[in-house]
């Protein structure tokens, strides 16, 4: 069983040497660029990241996280447009009818990724291939994970990185069973 480590309990004895940052963590960390509505833990994520940088922790952000982050930024823009214009169409249809709506997101994403590149490890993760795919599919079935969560988990396991920073409670419950240590702002989680 992995350990649950609350951000406020981080000290020299439990600071990871390597960690993967999950999408919801990134959305909070980069909120000053994106203004994403998922912003309940901005300060916690920022302070935690500063602690990691100070401790020379290798910080990894898989491409699937970057892709999901971009998708979240664009989805938010489309949802706001739909609400502002009192539309009932699905956001994909709104985008298809007027792709330019998402243009403000390009600048937001560029700034956020540039900022993330300052803390991101230069080492490359093994993110593709049969091993990662097979592990992700097994995790999807075993825990009913969403595909991106399964891939993030598989990438961690295949690369032998036993630490993930996330705010995702269902993902946390699954990963603790896979002996992955979870770093989160929560002090406890009901595992049942």
C-alpha positions, -999 to 999 in steps of 0.1 A, spaced: 0 0 0 13 34 -9 14 63 15 -9 94 15 12 125 22 -6 157 28 12 188 14 14 203 49 31 172 63 60 174 38 94 175 54 130 163 47 120 127 56 92 123 30 101 147 2 102 125 -29 133 124 -52 110 119 -82 74 128 -87 47 130 -115 23 159 -114 -13 151 -124 -36 173 -145 -57 187 -117 -25 197 -99 -13 215 -130 -46 233 -135 -43 247 -99 -5 255 -103 -10 274 -136 -42 291 -126 -27 326 -130 -25 320 -167 -57 300 -173 -82 312 -147 -96 277 -147 -126 273 -124 -108 244 -107 -89 266 -83 -95 255 -48 -59 246 -40 -38 271 -59 -17 282 -29 -13 246 -17 0 234 -51 23 264 -55 38 260 -21 42 223 -26 60 228 -59 83 254 -44 92 228 -17 100 202 -45 121 226 -64 140 236 -32 146 199 -25 159 193 -61 131 168 -67 129 156 -103 94 168 -115 78 150 -144 48 161 -164 38 134 -189 26 144 -223 -8 129 -215 -11 155 -186 -2 183 -210 -27 171 -235 -54 168 -209 -45 202 -194 -49 218 -229 -82 201 -234 -95 214 -200 -85 250 -209 -103 248 -243 -133 231 -227 -136 259 -202 -135 285 -229 -162 267 -249 -184 262 -219 -181 299 -209 -189 309 -245 -220 286 -245 -232 301 -212 -225 337 -222 -245 332 -255 -273 311 -239 -266 282 -263 -277 246 -257 -254 231 -284 -227 206 -274 -194 224 -271 -179 203 -299 -206 216 -322 -199 251 -311 -162 246 -319 -170 230 -352 -192 260 -362 -166 286 -350 -131 272 -343 -117 306 -335 -136 307 -302 -107 288 -286 -80 312 -297 -77 329 -263 -67 295 -249 -36 294 -271 -20 323 -253 -30 309 -219 -16 275 -227 17 288 -241 24 309 -210 15 281 -187 36 255 -205 66 279 -206 62 283 -168 60 245 -163 91 240 -184 111 258 -157 104 231 -131 100 201 -154 128 175 -154 148 174 -186 149 136 -184 125 119 -207 99 94 -195 90 62 -213 54 73 -222 46 51 -252 49 16 -263 33 -17 -256 43 -19 -219 27 14 -210 -4 7 -231 -9 -28 -216 -4 -15 -181 -28 14 -187 -55 -10 -201 -51 -33 -171 -54 -4 -147 -85 9 -165 -102 -24 -161 -90 -31 -126 -101 3 -111 -125 17 -137 -101 46 -143 -105 72 -170 -81 66 -199 -58 96 -191 -57 86 -154 -48 50 -164 -20 63 -187 -6 86 -160 -6 57 -136 10 33 -161 37 59 -169 45 62 -132 47 24 -127 67 17 -159 92 45 -151 94 33 -115 83 67 -102 64 59 -70 51 94 -63 22 114 -79 9 148 -68 -29 148 -74 -61 163 -61 -81 134 -77 -96 113 -49 -108 83 -70 -74 81 -86 -57 84 -52 -77 54 -39 -66 33 -69 -30 43 -68 -25 37 -31 -34 1 -38 -7 0 -65 19 11 -39 22 46 -53 27 74 -28 1 102 -32 10 138 -24 -22 158 -19 -36 188 0 -60 164 18 -50 151 53 -70 119 49 -91 101 24 -118 75 31 -105 45 12 -137 24 13 
